[in-house]
Amino acid sequence: MTALTLLSTLVWWVLYGSILALFAALIAWPVLRWIERTYVVFNRVYLACLLWTLAGMAMVAGVALREGHLRPPFAPLLASGGLRIALVVDMLLGAALLWRLIPRSDARRIRPTSACLAVATVMAVAFGVATSLV
């Protein structure tokens, strides 16, 4: 792999990750505002979702590479045990990132249960979209 190929891959990884992070933040932010009953800083929600999305894309790509499902159809990838384990780790990482990085308006962190609910909502929407595309 040449340096230009590697650089191009990294640029597209960050670009697609930031697009997916925006959608995740647009889902998580109202959920966090609703459950916390106070203002939650959107740019920190986006930062947490960006880090979560980039790590999640790397994990899913690693599982797909390990199992050899790099081209469509992706139905066998969705049914694999490796992807299920990666999704559990991804959800735990997402909840930890949301909890640690997002302050409320009173400068305290959001509750861990609020982070778990936001992650569950984002994952439910994402899994619904992923299964409808397969």
N, C-alpha and C positions, 0 to 999 in steps of 0.2 A: 504494500500500500504506500503510495507516495505521500509526501507532506501536503500537497494540494488536496488530495482526496481526503486526508484526515482533517484538514482545516475546513473543507466544505461540509463534511459530516458533522463536525462540531457546531458550525454555524447553523445548519438546518436543525440540529438537535435543540439548540437554544431557541431558535425561532419557533419551532413547533411546540416546544415546552412552554414558551411564554404565551402562545395563543391558548393552549390548553389550561394554563394557569389562570388566565383571565376568565375563562368560562367557569373554572372551579371557584375562583374568588367571587364571581357574580352569584354563585349558588351559596357559598359558605357565608358571605357577609350578611345577607338578610337573616339567615338562620341564626347566626351568632348575635345579631342585634335583637332578634326576637327572644332567644333563650336567655340572654344576659340582661335584657330589659334596660340597656344603656347603650350609648354610642360606642362602637368598635371602630378602630382606625382601619380604613380600607387599604391603605398602602402597605400596612403590615400584614393584612390578610393576603394581599397579592404576593408579598415577599415569601410568606410561609407556603403559599400554594405553588409558587414558582420552584422553590427548593424541593417541595414534595413531588411536583410533576417531573422535574428533571431526574430525581432519584427513581421514581416509578417507571419512567420510560427506560432508564438504564437497566432496571431489574427485569422488566418485561422483554426487552431486547436480549438480555442475557439468557433468559429462559427459552426464548424462541430460537436463539442461536444454538443453545445446548441440545434442544430437542429436534432441531432441523426443520422448523415450521417458519421459514422466512418468506415464503410466497403464499398467496391465497390458494385454497380456502383456509381460513384460520379456525374453523370449527374444532379440529383436533387440538389446537393450542388452547382453546377455551375450556376443553374438557380435561386437560392434563393436570396431574397432581402438582407438578412443579410450579405452574402458574397460580394454582390455589395457594400454595405456600408463599409465593412472591406477593400475592395480593394481601394476604394477612400481614406480612411484614410491612408492606406498603401502607396499609391502613394504620398500623401501630406507629410508623414513622410520621404519617400525616397528622395523627392526633398529637404526637409529641411536639412536632414543629408548630402546629397551631397553638398549642397550650403555651409553649415557651416563648413564642415570638409576638403574640398579639396582646397588646395592653387594652384595657378598657379606658373610658374617659377619666376615671379616678386613678389612673396609673397603676392599677393592680392587674394581674394577669386574669385571663378568662379562666373559668373553671375547667378541669379536665373532662367533666361530663359534657360540657358544651362543645369542647373540641371533638369529642367522640361523636356527638350528634351531627356536627357539621361534616365530619369525615364520612359518616354513614350516609348522609344525604347526598354528598358529592359522588360517592361510590355507587349508590343506587341509581342515580341518573346516568353516570358513566357506563355502568354495566348494562342498563337498559338500552343505551345508544349502541354499545358494542354488540349486543346480541341481536339488535334489529338490523345491523349492517351485515351480519354473517349470513 
